Amino acid sequence: MTVKAIPPNSIKAFRYRVHCLENDLWKEKNPICRANLALQLADAAK
C-alpha cells in the first residue's frame, strides 16, 4: 500500500484543514472550545 503525502503548504492541505475545523466547530458544544476552534478556522481561512 502506498501512502500519498500532501505538501503542507498546498491548497489541498489548507482545504482539508478548513474542512476538519469546520466539522469540529459544528459538533462542539463547549463555548470555550467553540471560540478556540473559530479562531483556528479564521486563521486557516485567511
C-alpha distance (Angstrom), angle and dihedral (degrees) to the residues before:
residue distance angle dihedral
M1 . . .
T2 3.78 . .
V3 3.79 120.0 .
K4 3.78 114.4 -148.5
A5 3.78 115.1 -146.9
I6 3.78 121.1 -149.0
P7 3.80 115.7 -143.6
P8 3.83 106.9 -112.4
N9 3.82 94.5 -128.7
S10 3.79 97.2 46.7
I11 3.79 124.4 114.8
K12 3.81 89.5 -117.1
A13 3.83 91.4 57.1
F14 3.80 90.9 51.0
R15 3.82 91.1 48.2
Y16 3.81 91.2 51.9
R17 3.81 91.4 47.9
V18 3.82 92.8 50.0
H19 3.80 91.5 46.1
C20 3.82 92.9 51.1
L21 3.80 92.7 46.4
E22 3.79 93.7 49.2
N23 3.80 90.9 49.8
D24 3.81 91.0 50.2
L25 3.81 91.1 46.8
W26 3.81 91.3 51.1
K27 3.83 92.2 52.7
E28 3.82 99.2 40.2
K29 3.83 117.7 104.4
N30 3.82 101.5 179.2
P31 3.85 108.6 93.0
I32 3.81 94.2 -146.6
C33 3.79 92.2 51.2
R34 3.82 89.6 45.6
A35 3.80 90.3 53.8
N36 3.81 91.2 50.2
L37 3.78 91.6 48.3
A38 3.80 91.0 48.2
L39 3.81 90.0 53.3
Q40 3.81 91.2 49.3
L41 3.80 90.8 47.8
A42 3.81 91.9 49.8
D43 3.81 90.0 49.7
A44 3.80 92.0 49.1
A45 3.81 93.1 47.0
K46 3.81 97.0 52.6
